[in-house]
Amino acid sequence: MNNVNVLILSDSEDFTSDLVCIELHRQGVSYLRIDRDLINSYDISWQLSGNLIITNIETNETFSISKEELSGVYFRAPTYFRETFTTSVTPEIQLKRSQALSMFRNIEYFGQAKWMNAPSRTFFAENKVIQLLYAKEMGFNIPETEITNGNEPKSSHQEYIAKSIDTALFDFGESEAFSYAEIVSKGDLKKYDNRAAPYFIQEYLSDKIDLRVTVIGDMAYACEILEDSQGITGDWRLRKNNVKFISIELPDDIRRMCIDITAKFGLMFSGIDLIRRKGRYYFVELNPTGEWAWLVDSCGFKIQQRICECLL
């Protein structure tokens, strides 16, 4: 039986987890990866008087998870997994999703291990209004922001950024759609009735440079996002195939605030979006399960190595 030092809770298509597993293997660490969409590939037995025992049906390998041996847990949760009850999937799939998620939430019992990140803290940290309020309290600049279900902003700007309060994914059967931040005018807002769907309205910060900061423990890896050596109008993710990611050093106070707000949410990892404009840095949002694999190649960041260091 194999004693598990690091547990990976992920999805079979998650490339970032692949990188972590490769690094753990390189270091000779005893680890177990469980993919939620392949949970029927494992025999699971957790008698509450003993350890959590998991057997890989294909390889017949058996693993034991105990408080004494488990050092760290890498938890990757896709957004859709939070919403298990939806008419777009069958009752059978709804049942599988809800029970699998509940199983993984209860593994948080092994709280002595270093979680990156614990499910309960991940879900709380996804509240974007709280993120902005915490950031403001900690000294970050934030864009002037209003949460509303109306169409007449209280501020006097002519252009705004409109975006969802939470990640908005839409299921169209065989395809999915994702909502991005959009530049809108006051006139645009008056065309829509949003009474049933509150949303963010923020001041539009033009002539800006987008920054991505990946925080892991007490380290922060930062890059700026440019197209043709210039900042990008609107949401850079709409142009992600045309942009370049350039490694940068943050000012010490900004770097420290990124680390501190991550810790304030009880997280070991976060992907933070900032804006730099006219020498000032603005906090935009924090993602507790942010993507980072593209930064390994584009910026040379050794993120997977740092993650493994923190889990051991």
N, C-alpha and C positions, 0 to 999 in steps of 0.2 A: 504494500500500500504506500502511496506517495503522500507525504505531508506537504501541504501547500503553503508557500511563503508569500506569494502574490496571487491575488484573484482578479481576473479580468472579466467584467460583466459588460457585454457589448452586443454587437450585431454582426452578422457574417459579412456584410458589405462595408464595414467601417475600416478604412485604410489606416487611420491613425492608430487604431488598436493593433493592426498588423505590425506597425513600426515599433510599438512598445514591446510586443511579444518577441520580435526579432532581437531587440536589445537585451531583453531578459534572458533569452536563449544564449546569446553571445556571452553573457556574464555567468552562465551556468546556474541561474536562479530557478528553483522549483516553482513553477507557476501553472495555473489552470485558467483557461479561457472558456467561458460559457456564453454562447450567442443566443440571445433571446428568441430569435426566429428559428433556431434549431434545437430548442429545449427538449424536443422529443428524441433527440439523439443521446440523451443522458438518462441514467437511472439515478433518481435522487431519493435519499433517505436521511431524514433528520429526526432521530429520536431525541427528544429534548433532554434526556438523561445523558446524552453523549455528544459526539462530534457530528458535523454535517458530512455525510458520505456521498460522493458523486462518482458514478462509473460511466465512462465513455463506452457506449454500446458497440461502436465500430471496432475500437482497439482493445476493448476489455480491460483498459487501465482503470484502477480505482484510486480515488483521491480522498484524503481526509483533511477537513478544515476545522481547525481548533483555535481557541484564543491563545494558546501557548505558542503555536507555530506561525499563525497568520500575521505577517508584517504590514501588508498594504493591500488596498483594493482600488482598482482603476475602474470607475463606473462611467460608462458612456450611455447616454439616454437620448435617442432621437425624439424630436418634438412630438411626432404623432403618437408616441407611446403614452403621453399624458392623457390623451383623449381616447379612451378605450371603447366608449359606448357611442357608436355612430351608425346611422342607417345605411352608410355606404359599404359596410362590410356585414357578413353574415353573423347571426347570433353565435355560431361556433367560434368564429375568429374573435368576436368581442369577449367571449368567455376565456379563450386562450390568452389574449392580451392582458385582461384584467388580473387573472390569476398568476400569470408569469410576473407581472409588475409587482403584485403583492408579495410574491416569494422573494424577489430581489430587495424590496423595501425591508423585509424582515431580516435579511442578512446584515442589516445595519446593527443587529445585536452584537456583532463583532466590532464594537466601538473602540476597542483598544487599538485596532489597526489604524493605519494612516489612510484615510479615504480621500480619493481624488476623483470626484467629490461625493460626499454622502448624499443619498437621494433627498432626504428631508431638507438639507441645506441648499441643494441644487434647485429644488422647486421654489423655495422661498426667494432665492437670489434672482429668479427670473422675473420678479415683479419690477417692471421698469420705472414705475413712479417712485417706488421706494429707493431704487438705485439713484435716481436723480436727487432725491431729498438727502440721502446719505452723502452723495458727492458734494452737494452744496454745503452741508454741515462741515465737511472735512476740508473745505477750502478750494475745491475745484470751481472754476467758472462753468456755468451751464447755460445753454441757450434759453432765452426767455420762452417759457413753456406754459401751455394751457391744456388741460384735459377737459373735453367738452363733448356733448352730443348735439350741440347746436351748429349753426352755420354762419355766425357773426362773431368773430374773435373780439375779445375785449381790448386787445392791443391795437396799435395804429399802423402796423407794418403793411406794406402793399403786397409783399410776397412771403409765403410761409413754407415750411416743410410739414406735410401731413403724413402721418404714419399710424399704424396700429399700435395699441397699448401692449398687446402680446403678439408673439409670432403668429402670423395668419397663414395657414395652409389650407388649400381647397382641393377636394377630391373630385376629379371629373371622370371617374371610372378607371380608364387605363392610363390616365395621366394626372399629375398634380400641378398646382400653381401656387406661387409664393408671392406675397405682397411686399413691395419695396417702398421706401420713402419717396415721396413725390413732391416736386415744387408746384405750389398752387398759388393763385391770386385770391383776393377777397371775392372777386366775381365768381371764380370757380367754385368756391365753397358754398355760395348761395344757391347753386344749382342742385344741391343734394340735400336730402332729408336723412340725417344720421341719428335721429332720436333713439333708435333701438341699438345703436352701435357706437358708444363713446370712443374717442380717438385722441391722439396727440396732435396739437398744433404748436409748432415751434418757430421762432424767428429764423428766417433763412440767412445763413451765414455764407455770403458769396466770397469769392477769391480765397478759398480755403484749401488747406492740405489735409487729407485724411491720414490718420495714423492708426496702426493696429499694435497694441501692446499685449503680449502674452506673458502672464504672470504665473510663475511656478515657485511656490514657497516664497523665499526672500529674493528671488531674481526676476527681472523684467526684461524681456526681449522686445525691442521696438523697431518698427519700420514705418516709412512713409510710402504712400501709394500715389504713383504718378502716371500720367499718360503724356508722352512726348515731352517729358521733363516738366510738366505743368500739373497743377491740381485739377481735380475733376468736378465738374458741375453736377450737383445732385448726388444720387446714390452710386458709388463707385462699383457696386456689385453688378449693376446693369452693363458695365463695360469691363468685366473681370478678365476677359480674354485679350484685352488690349493694354492692360496696365502693367507696370513694373513695381516690384516691392524692393525698397532700398533700406538697408539696415542703418539705423541712426542711434545716437545716444540722447536720451532724454535729460533735461535738467534734473538735478538731484531731487528738488522738491516735488516735481511731477512724478518722477519714478517712485518716490516714497509713497505718495498718495495712491498710486495704482496698487502698490503692494498692500497698503493699509486698508483700502476699501475691499480688496479681495478677502483679507483676513477678517474684516468686520462682518462679512457674510458667513464666516466660518468655512471658507473655501481654501483649498491648497492650489487651485488652478482657476484661471479665468482668461478670457479673451476680451480686452477692453478696446472700444472704439473711441478715439479722441479726434478733435479737430484743432489744427494750429492755424491761427488767423491773426495777422498783424502782430506777431510776437506773443499772442496770448493762446493758452491751451484750454480747450473746452471738453468737458466730459460729455459723451453722447450716450453710451450704454455699455453694459457688462454682460458677457455671455458665459455662464458657468460650464458650458459644454462646447465652447468655441472650437472651430476647426483650426488646425495648425500645420497639417502635413505639407501644404504648399510652401510654407516658410522654411522648411528644411532644405529644399532645393534652391529656392529663389534667394534666400538670405544666408544660407549656411548655418542656421541656428541648430544647435544640438539639443533640440527640445526633448526627443525621446530619451536621451541619456539623462537629462535633468529630471524627467518624470520618474525614471527608475531609481535615481538617487533618493528622491523624496519618498518613494514607496518602501524602501528597504531600511 
